[in-house]
Amino acid sequence: MNPVLQSDTQSLDALLSAALDEASQFLRAIGDSDARPVLPSALNVPPTSELPDAGLGTTSALARFRERYAAALTGSAGPRYFGFVTGGSTPAALVGDWLTSAFDQNAADRLGAAALIENDAIAMLRALLGLPDAFNGVFVSGATMANFSGLAQARQWLGQQHGVDVALDGLAALPAAPIVLSGSPHSCIYKALSMLGIGRAQLRQIARLPQREAIDVSALRNALAELNGAPCVVVANAGVVNTVDFDDIAAIAALRADYPFWLHVDAAFGGFAAVSPRYAHLVDGWQQADSIAVDAHKWLNVPYDSAMVFTRHIDLQVAVFQNAAAAYLGAPSSADFVHLTPENSRRLRALPAWFRLTAYGRAGYRDIVERTCALAQQLGERIEASQRFRLLAPVRMNVVCFAPIDGDVSIAERLARIHATGKAFFTPTIYEGVPAIRAAFSNWRTTPGDVALAWEALQA
Ligand SMILES: Cc1ncc(COP(=O)(O)O)c(C=O)c1O
């Protein structure tokens, strides 16, 4: 054995303790902007292609990591990283994630406990989200892949309507290119359509309700009628990134009485409305969807990368994702994840979610959703009362979408000043043509004190 590897192997416990120290130090500083700015300044170390010949050993590699990169890690795991929709990891999820690496199971088949853990975690998620057992679920790397996986099944279903097996014969065997309809599709839907060979241009954006990001269902009905009975795909949105608006999913599902379409719901973070009696009505009707994408690394607060795709059509899922050609992997079976997901070999992503759900349960999770929504509301109230900013939309759940009242300074410049305080991080957007700022609350650590600090930063 290589002597450096041998020495590392002998001191594995000490190395794991050093990693624990590193992680603890990082996490202790995560909410303290004096110790660690939420958005650090750019790295001033030159890139290197230097590959050590003999290898440094893990202790020296850790020292080099610290010296080169550690100061430039963002505070994305912390309480005032309000950009995008960023979760952060609960203690239980972190424990699950560390163990996932230590156990290093290949969650592709039925061997060992991996499949049982994944099926149990999915069953708990169905219970948490109020989804019927008819939905089969699997873990994938993020909502982009969850949407991709749902839309891949939609493509297969479209083929079936024309008597074509797209998985076998390809899209070229279809009489016409698939049509996809949606009101406020997330950018990753276009990416998924590109990856699926359907094409970004096949998405027809349907009119939205006035001053809303929710689809106008009567405009959708008209668009469906114009297809003259041709089957298509509808992507409904449960939680649009700018304003957390929700399509009326029940009304969309009801249109299937008159028009043939596959209903996919992108519920990347909005799906968690289901856990709170205050918000659950927002996802009414999603139980009737054909497929649903939900992220875990956003509001479920597990580490990257993790999401779930749920489907009512496991047969189509197997048709798309079956890995049939290799005799050594056995015959395709819906009990093996290798035949249900885009990957073959895959990490045991279910374990962090399993820990998180088991440790904090339904009540613990509802608390995070309701608390983060209340904090978003607090920031919204400060903005409404201020002379400097205005809300562009009501704070529906966990995102505040707002704009400066005076437009003298660009949003980019304003955000640069805010981020230079080190206190908070926000991302820009454009809402109804107005350049704006978004603050998304989805981290369990955030407190009212953090809202006060964020507000201070916004005055910069
Ligand atoms: C509604 C929605 N869908 C899909 C995505 C893509 O998620 P991911 O980055 O996890 O792939 C996001 C990310 O913000 C989102 O908000």
PDBQT file of the ligand as one rigid body, heavy atoms in Angstrom, charges set to zero:
ROOT
HETATM    1  C1  LIG A 501     -39.696  26.140  -8.323  1.00  0.00    +0.000 C 
HETATM    2  C2  LIG A 501     -38.335  25.572  -8.565  1.00  0.00    +0.000 A 
HETATM    3  N1  LIG A 501     -38.183  24.546  -9.402  1.00  0.00    +0.000 NA
HETATM    4  C3  LIG A 501     -36.978  24.002  -9.651  1.00  0.00    +0.000 A 
HETATM    5  C4  LIG A 501     -35.837  24.494  -9.056  1.00  0.00    +0.000 A 
HETATM    6  C5  LIG A 501     -34.508  23.867  -9.371  1.00  0.00    +0.000 C 
HETATM    7  O1  LIG A 501     -34.000  23.264  -8.216  1.00  0.00    +0.000 OA
HETATM    8  P1  LIG A 501     -32.536  22.642  -8.086  1.00  0.00    +0.000 P 
HETATM    9  O2  LIG A 501     -31.607  23.814  -8.117  1.00  0.00    +0.000 OA
HETATM   10  O3  LIG A 501     -32.584  21.961  -6.786  1.00  0.00    +0.000 OA
HETATM   11  O4  LIG A 501     -32.300  21.721  -9.210  1.00  0.00    +0.000 OA
HETATM   12  C6  LIG A 501     -35.953  25.573  -8.183  1.00  0.00    +0.000 A 
HETATM   13  C7  LIG A 501     -34.750  26.152  -7.561  1.00  0.00    +0.000 C 
HETATM   14  O5  LIG A 501     -34.797  27.232  -6.996  1.00  0.00    +0.000 OA
HETATM   15  C8  LIG A 501     -37.229  26.120  -7.905  1.00  0.00    +0.000 A 
HETATM   16  O6  LIG A 501     -37.396  27.129  -7.042  1.00  0.00    +0.000 OA
ENDROOT
TORSDOF 0
